[in-house]
C-alpha cells in the first residue's frame, strides 16, 4: 500500500462504547485518518473481500453481466484486483464509466398497463459498484452523528414510519392539550421521483456545508468523487430483447444505488422549520409540516409553507 493512502478499513475491533466525536465514530467504523491530511483515500483488501462475500446472489446482474454469485465465489481471487481499481478511483476522484452504467427495465404494476404510470422502472446497476458504494457509505457515515437530522425517520437504524407518525401525533396533541384557543394545521407533501431531483453540484456543496471542509480527508477528494459518481451516467432501457440507445444523465441518483438514500438525506438536511411553532417531519421524500397555531395567528405557518414551495 502506498504510504500516502489513508485506509478506509482496518482490522481494529469496533469500540464497545458509544462514539461521540468524529474521530471516535471513524475508529468504530474501521476508519483511520490523520487530521489535516487531504491525501487520496483508500480501501483495504480485507474490506473489499468482506464486501464481496456479503453479496446477495439472488440479485440480478448489472449491465456488465457480472453476477453476484461469481463475485462471492471468487472473492479471494477478485479482492486484490478490485482493491486496486477502487483505490485508483478514489485517488483520481473518478468512477469508471463501466461502473456507472445502468439498465432500466419497465415492470408492469398490473396485468393490463394502459399508460406509462402503470410501469415501475427497475434499474439494474453493477454489483461490484454496489460493494464499493457500501464502503464509501460506511466511511461518510462515520463523520456524521447519528442524530444529525432527528426529524428524518427514513434510512436510519431503529426508525420506522411508526416513529414518524408518533412524532406527528405527539407534537399535535401536546399543543392541543396546552392551549384552549390553539389548533394545529398539517400539510402533507410527497415529492415524486425524489432521488432524481438531486443536483450533483448542489450535493457536493451540501457536503461541504455540513462540515466536510478542506481540513478533513473527505475534501476535496471525496466531494469530487461524489460529484463524478452522480454525473455522466450512461443509461439504456431494455424491453424484452430490445435495448434502446444509451442516454447520458448528469442529474439525479438511481434509487437502486446504495449511496442514494444517504446522499438524499444529506441533500435535504437543511429542510427544517424556520419558526419554533412549526415542525417539518420527514420520512424519505414524504414531508409533513406541522403548524402549531396560537390565538388564530397563522402567519408563521403560512410563511413556512411558502418557503417549502420555493
N, C-alpha and C positions, 0 to 999 in steps of 0.2 A: 504494500500500500504506500502511496506517495506520502511523504511527511506533511505536506500542506493540506491533505484531505482531512476533513472533520467528520468522523464516523457518526452515522445516524444510529447505528446499533452497537451494542457491546454485550459482553457476557455477564455483566453485573446483575445481580438479582434485584427485583423490584423492591422499593422501600416499603416497609410494613406500615409506617406511619403515613398520615395524610400529607402529601406535599403542599407547601404553601407558596413558596417563591417560584419564579420561572426556572431557576436552576434546579431546585428540588424536583419540580414536575418533569423537567427534561431528564434528570437522572433516573427517576422512577419509570420513565417510558423507554429507557435504554438509549438515551441520547447524551452525548457529551460534546462540549464546545468550550472554547476559551473566550472570555468576554472581550469584545473589541475586534475579534477576527472577522474578516469578510472573505475568507478563502472558500474555494468550492466545497460544497457539502459532499458527502459520500455515503454509500450504503455498504454494509458488510456482507460477505458471502454467507455468513451464518443466517442473517436475517432474510436474505433472498431465498435461501434454501427452505427456511421455515415458511415463507410466503408461498412457495411452490407446493410444498407438501400439504398446505391447508386449502388448496384449490378445490372447489366443488366440481366434481367431474360430471355432474348432471347438467351443468350449464352449457349452452350452445357455444360453439367456437365463433370467433370473430372473423373479419374479412381475411385475416392471414391463415385461416383454417387450422390453426394450431390449437388442438383440443386440450381441455384441462386434464384429461387422462394421460396424455403424453407428457405434459409438464410435471404432473405429480409422480408418474412412474420414473421419469428420468431426472428427477430433481437434483440428485447428486452430480450428475454429469452436466446439467444445464446451468446450475447455480454460478459457477465461475464465469461462464460466458455472459450471462445476463447481468452479473455484478459489474463487469467491465463496461457493458453497454450503458447501464444505469448511471455509473459514475461519470462516464463521458457526457451523458445527457445533462447531469447536474453541473458539471464543470463548465459546460458551454451555455447553460441555461436554454437548452433547446431540446424539444421532444422529437424523436424520429417520426417522420411523416407516416410510416407504416404502422406506428403505434396509435396514431390519431385517426386512422380511417374507421369508418362506421358504415354498417349496412342497415337500412331501415326496412322493416318487414311489416306491412299493414296486416293486422289481425282483426277480423270481424268481431264486433261486440255482440251481434245477434245473428240468427240464422239467415235473415234476409236484409242485408245492409242496403239502404236506399240513398245514403249521402256519405260524404267524406267524414262527417262526425260520427258515423256508425263504425268507424275503424279505430282500433287502438294501435299506435305506432310503437313497435318494439325495436329498439336499437341494439344491434349486435356489435360489440367492440372487442378489441384484442384482450384475451385472457391474461397474457403476460403483463399488459399495461395495467390491468386491474390490480395485479400483485404489486407493481411499482407504486400505484396510487395509494395502496394501503400503507406502505412505508412512509410516504410523504404525508399522508393524513396523520399518522401517529406522531410524526415529527412536529407538524404545525400545532396539533392539539396540545403538545407538551408546553407550548409557550403561552397558552391562554388559560385562565381559571375556568373551572367547570361551571361556575355560576356567572360567567361573563354576561350572559343575556338571560336573567332569571324568568322573563316572561315569554321565552321561546320554549315551547314544550315538545317540539319535534327534534329528531336526530340526536337526542341526548339519552344517556342511560338512566333507567329508573324513572322515566317520564312518559306519559301517555296522554291520549285525548281526555281520559277521565280526570287527570290532573288539571288540564286546561279548563274543562267545564267546571270543576270545583273552584278554581280561582275566580272565574267569572261570577259564579253564584255567591261566593264568599264576599267579593267586592261589592256586589249589588245589595245583598241582604244586610251587610254591615252598615251601608249608607242609609238604607230604608229604616233600620232599627234605631239609628242615632238621630234622625231628623223627622219631625212630624210633617213639615211642609215640603220636604225634599222628594225628588223622584229620580229615576235613572233612565237614560236613553242608551240604546245599544245599536251599533252599526256593524253588520256582518259583511265582510268582503272576501272575495275569492279571486286571486289573480290567476288567469288562465295561462297555462304553459309557463309557470314562473321561472324555471331554470333557463328557459330560452330568452328571458329578458335581461340576463346578466350581460353587462357591457364590460369586456375584458380590461380596458384601460381604467375604468372606474373600480373594478375589482382589485387591481393592483394598488390603486390609490387608497382603497379601504384598508388593505393590509398594513400600509404604512401609517394610516391614521390610528390604527389600533395598537400602535407601539412597535411595529417592525421597522425601527429606524436603521440608518446605516451603521449604527454601533453594534448591531446584532448580526450573527452569521446568516440570518434569513434574508438580509437585504444587502446589496441588490440581487444576488443570485437567485434566491427563491422567488421573489416577486417577478423577476424576469422569466423564470421557468414557468410560473403560473400563467403569465401573460402569453407565452408561447404555447402552452398547453391548451388555452382557450381559443386560439386563433389558427387560421389556415388548416381547418379540419375537413379533409375530403369526405364526402358522404354520397352514397348511392341508395336508390330504392329498388328493392327486389320483390317482384310479384310472380310467384311460380318460378318458371325457368327464365323469366325476362328480368334484366337488370338495366337500370337507367344509366345515362351518362353521369359522371361524377360532378358534384357541385361543392365548391369550397366555401365553408362557413367561417365567418370571423366574429360571430357574436353568440352568446348563449352557451349553455353547457348541457350535455346529454343527461337525461335522468338516470341512465344506466351506469354512468361513471361513478366510481367510488368517492371521488372528491366533490361531486356536485352538491350533496346536502351540506357539507361543511362550508364550502365556498358560498352557498346561498345564505347560510346562517350569518356568516361574516358580512356578506353583502347587505343584508337587511338589519344589521346590528344597530344602526343609527335610527331605525324606525321606532322611536319611543315617544311617549307623550310629553308635550311641552308644558302642560299645566298639571299641577298636583291633583286637581279634581278629576282628571282623566287617567285612564289606563289603556294601553294597547297590548292586548294579549294575543300571542301568535302561536299557531301550530302549522309549521311549514309555510305554505302560501295562503292559509286561512287566517284572517285577522279580524279581531273583534275590538272595536273602540267602545270602551265603557265610559260614559259621561255621568258623573255624579252631579246632579243639578240641585243647587241650593237656592231656595227662595225664587224659583222660576227664572233664574238667570242662566241662560243657555249660551252666553257669549263664548266662554272658553271651549265648550263642546263644539260649537259650530266652527270656530277657528281651527280646532284640531281636525275636524272632518275636511275642511278646505285644504289644509296642509297635506293631508293624506292623498288627496286627489291630484295634486300637482305632479 
